[in-house]
Amino acid sequence: MYGLIGKMRATRGQRDAVMDILRASTGALPGCLSYVIARDPADADAIWVTEVWTDAASHKASLQLPEVQAAIAEARQMIAGMEFRIETHPVGGFGLSPAKTD
């Protein structure tokens, strides 16, 4: 499995609008096992996104989907930047099948 954990900063007062766009564009992403969008309770402009994919190629391919491209274009003006982007290799957990070991 392939995972990403990212912290995004919305422009002041736009966090909920960005989260709405993210939620609307994550309905059917081939290879996506989990996509969690969360508010940062200590920062009114921060959004945490935790993703689990079958593999890195599925994540990369998702960025080319028309609905994802449209969401990026719509949200771009409301995003101040990315603060963190960490790649992980999930091994399982509630809601996920155990990862196959090579």
Buried (B, 14 or more C-beta within 10 A) or exposed (E): BBBBBBBBBBBEEBBEBBBEBBEEBBEEBEBBBBBEBEEBEEBEBBBBBBBBBBEBEBBEBBEEBEBBEEBEEBBEEBBBEEBEEEEEEBEEEEEBEEBEEE
